Structures are given as structure tokens and as C-alpha cells.
Amino acid sequence: MMAQVAALQALVISALLVWSSYGKLVGPMVGARARRTALKKFVGEEKAEPAFRAVGAVELLLGALLLLPPLWAVEGPAAIALAVGFLGFLTYSRVAAPDSSCGCAGSATAPVTWRSFGRAGLLLVAAVLASTADVGWWSSPGVAAVAVVLVEVMLFVALSPELDRHWLLPLRRLKVRLTHPLAATASYDVPLATTQHQLLRSGAYRAVNSLLRSDIRDQWEEGDWRFVSYTASYGERPATAVFAVPRLRYAPEEIRVAIVDDENGETLYRPSLLPVLA
């Protein structure tokens, strides 16, 4: 089975590299993404974008080669070298430019965290395993080998913050709705505009207004309360602001708010209320 798993690593690595190359080669914001990485400090601001695109081209080329009939002496060592290079660059980024973007994959930006190192480490393990393959990925793998690789893909997804909006954030929002930090409840018979008018005049809204990054994103009701959420940021951390607003009465002084970390569900901020507007 391990031989089949090793053979399938070419598919996994290829998919990761092609996805990673996309954000480095496609779109009008490539230059801005490059300058948010540590390449700006490593090679200079003017050379950051060409270097960023060059890395993307290497990723795309190696990703394509891994899908072709295998060149055993080239593809495995090249994937290992690339993974080691990623780990080295992440280390440099963390030390020399800790506030920089990872620039790792896709078109989204994400800071360098333990997940970045975990993904690069997993890529290195996959590359080492791929270098031991003696058959192509198209050789009929067994069910057990496919199951192992699916678990591996799930690990890559879990270690990719660029994909959080597709699976992790919906789960976090569901958690907020089911076990929200305000321990209260919210009917659509009251217009949302009425709730918003009351919310905008509350001390709770004024206390966190500078942290909000969107209009009302979601709403739900439980009992006498309507909950509304906004995209927010707390420092450099993406978050969700959840407000509890009285549904059937005008009482802006009773509105409560909590800022919840999108990544781990931690309540980051629950401010003391300011006076409501006259």
C-alpha cells in the first residue's frame, strides 16, 4: 500500500503547487501581494514582484511535470528542494519581517504562522515519499491508499488559512449562532432596518465601530433578541462582531456586543458600553 501512497503523492503535490502558483501569476494584484511578503526586504521592493512571479512559474512548471510520465531522477528531488526552500523562506519571514504575508498559496493573503510551517513540513514529507515511488500515479491505487491520501489532503486544507473562508469560517459562524458569547437570544417580523437604526444609536456600536469592516453580514433571531454580525478585525486578527439587539422594544442601552476571533472562536473583546446617542 505504501508504494501506492507514494505514487499518489505526485497528484497531491502537483495540485498544491498549481494552486500556489495561481496567486503569484494571475490577477492585477500580484505586485501588491508580492510587496506584502518578506521578498520586499529580501530582494528589494522593485525586485519583489519579479521574484514572486518567478517562484510561481517554478511551482507551475514542477506541478505540471509531476502530472507527466515520471522523471524519477528529477521530480522527487526538485519537490524536496522546493519544500526546503519554502521552509527556509518562512523562517526568514518570521525573523526578518514578522508582520509580512506568507505569500504561500492562492490569491488570498495570510500571515506566517505555525500553520504555514506545518503545511510546508507536510509538503516536504510528501515530496520525500514521492521520491521513493517506482510506479506512476495513474497505476490503479487501492481503496486504502486513496483513503490515506484523502486524509493527507484534508490536512493540507486544515493547514491552509487561505481556505478558511470556505470551511472554517462557516463553522465558526455556526458555532457563534449556536453557542454565542452573549448568552441571549433574537423574528423576522421586525424589519432589519429598525434593528439597524436602534443598533447605530447604541453605545455598544460606538464602542467597536472602528473595528468593523462590513455592513450587516448575517442575522438570526432567538426569543426577544435579534443577533446581527459584522466582519471585523482586532489588531491583525480577522474576527466577527456579534450584536444582541432587543427585537420588540427600543432599548439601545441594552444592546451588547462581543468580538470573536474567526480562527479559534475566542472572545477577543467585550467592551463596557458608552452612553447612547441622544
C-alpha positions, 0 to 999 in steps of 0.5 A, a space after each residue: 500500500 505504501 508504494 501506492 501512497 507514494 505514487 499518489 503523492 505526485 497528484 497531491 503535490 502537483 495540485 498544491 503547487 498549481 494552486 500556489 502558483 495561481 496567486 503569484 501569476 494571475 490577477 492585477 494584484 500580484 505586485 501588491 501581494 508580492 510587496 506584502 511578503 518578506 521578498 520586499 526586504 529580501 530582494 528589494 521592493 522593485 525586485 519583489 514582484 519579479 521574484 514572486 512571479 518567478 517562484 510561481 512559474 517554478 511551482 507551475 512548471 514542477 506541478 505540471 511535470 509531476 502530472 507527466 510520465 515520471 522523471 524519477 531522477 528529477 521530480 522527487 528531488 526538485 519537490 524536496 528542494 522546493 519544500 526546503 526552500 519554502 521552509 527556509 523562506 518562512 523562517 526568514 519571514 518570521 525573523 526578518 519581517 514578522 508582520 509580512 504575508 506568507 505569500 504561500 498559496 492562492 490569491 488570498 493573503 495570510 500571515 506566517 504562522 505555525 500553520 504555514 510551517 506545518 503545511 510546508 513540513 507536510 509538503 516536504 514529507 510528501 515530496 520525500 515519499 514521492 521520491 521513493 515511488 517506482 510506479 506512476 500515479 495513474 497505476 490503479 491505487 487501492 481503496 486504502 491508499 486513496 483513503 490515506 491520501 484523502 486524509 493527507 489532503 484534508 490536512 493540507 486544507 486544515 493547514 491552509 488559512 487561505 481556505 478558511 473562508 470556505 470551511 472554517 469560517 462557516 463553522 465558526 459562524 455556526 458555532 457563534 449562532 449556536 453557542 454565542 458569547 452573549 448568552 441571549 437570544 433574537 423574528 423576522 417580523 421586525 424589519 432589519 432596518 429598525 434593528 439597524 437604526 436602534 443598533 447605530 444609536 447604541 453605545 455598544 456600536 460606538 464602542 467597536 465601530 472602528 473595528 468593523 469592516 462590513 455592513 450587516 453580514 448575517 442575522 438570526 433571531 432567538 426569543 426577544 433578541 435579534 443577533 446581527 454580525 459584522 466582519 471585523 478585525 482586532 489588531 491583525 486578527 480577522 474576527 466577527 462582531 456579534 450584536 444582541 439587539 432587543 427585537 420588540 422594544 427600543 432599548 439601545 442601552 441594552 444592546 451588547 456586543 462581543 468580538 470573536 476571533 474567526 480562527 479559534 472562536 475566542 472572545 477577543 473583546 467585550 467592551 463596557 458600553 458608552 452612553 447612547 446617542 441622544 
